[in-house]
């Protein structure tokens, strides 16, 4: 090989190196550009959608809009039922019947709160995020439902009552009678749990005896005291005059407490 051929070969190698360097440089520039474009597209797509990995009580809401999440949550909430076992059968109640409400708006706001910080977009690519359902309870509605349900079975207790007998001299006792009421002590908790998990559940209501406020024994004590007053010897004197009241007179003077 002469000197000229060697120069040409050397020049060719240098040109090849320059071309490779340009290709490598172009690739190095292209990679961050591609990554930047992808990140921008990712952020733009999820700006108004639930981030990847977002779930609510096991329901995947990733990629859904606010409206879609709200509709899905409302449908699940409306489908929740509490099957209540009663003394003579069963009855199904909705969360609304029991005064329990799923706060859709607040729950959705919790889901989309992550969209306000860019770090959440990055974290969403490598992990999951479970959001709790927000609920509210109207105790008055719950009590009204339970009272209406129990009206069929309820029987108010009757207190013992002391009255003056037909002879107008003896106090008698009408005995007390126990009542009954329908109670479901776990129903409120069951409804709350069903709402927070958006799953149907069961509960049991049972009849519970209600004791009277004034039992028969108390009435008998009052009647005995009243009859003792009637039997007591009483003489009323007014100067030189005196008067001995009859049993009916003394019975009419006895006041029986109302309760």
Residue, then its C-alpha position, 0 to 999 in steps of 0.5 A: x500500500x502506498x502513502x496515498x492509499x493509506x491516507x485515503x483509508x485513514x480518512x475513511x475510518x475517521x469519517x466512519x467514527x464521526x458518523x457513529x458519534x453523530x448517531x450515538x449523540x442523536x440517540x442520546x438526545x432522542x431518549x430524553x425527548x421520547x421520555x419527556x413526550x411519554x411523561x407529558x402524554x401520561x400526565x395529560x391523559x390522567x389529569x382528569x382521570x383516576x391515577x393507575x392503581x387507584x381502588x375503592x373497596x376493591x373496585x378498580x377505578x384507574x383511568x375513570x373520570x370523576x363522573x364515571x367514578x361517581x356513577x360506579x360508586x352510586x350504583x354499588x351503594x344503591x345495590x347494598x341491602x341489609x337483610x333483617x331477620x325478624x320474629x316472623x320472617x325477613x325484611x330487606x332494608x337499603x342504606x337510605x332506609x337506615x339513614x346511612x349515606x355514602x358521601x359520593x362527592x367527598x369520596x371522589x374528591x379523596x380519589x382525585x386529590x392525588x392528581x394535584x401533585x406530580x409525585x403521585x403520578x410517578x408513584x402510581x406507576x409502581x404501586x397501588x392506592x386504596x381509598x376508603x368510602x366516606x359515609x354519614x349517618x342520620x340517627x333520627x332516620x335510623x330510629x324512625x325506621x326501627x320504631x316503624x318496624x317494631x310497631x307490629x310487634x311492640x306491646x307497651x308495658x302496663x304499670x301496676x295501678x292502685x285504685x279505691x275498690x267498689x266498697x269505697x273503703x279498700x284500696x286494690x291493685x291492678x297488677x303490672x303487665x310486662x311489655x315487649x319491644x323489637x330490638x336490633x342492637x347490632x343493626x346500626x353497626x352492620x349498616x355502617x360496615x355495609x356502607x363503608x365496604x359497599x357490600x350487603x349484610x345481614x342482621x337480626x332483630x329480636x323481641x325483648x321483654x320490657x319491664x313496667x316502671x311500677x311493678x306489682x310489688x310496688x303497687x301492693x306496698x302502696x295499697x297496704x299503706x293506704x289501707x292502713x291509713x283507712x283502718x287507723x283510728x281517727x277522732x277529730x275534735x273541735x272544742x267540745x265537739x268531736x267527730x269520728x270519720x267513717x272508713x269511707x271518709x278516711x279512704x276519700x282523704x288518701x291520695x295515691x301518687x300518680x307514679 
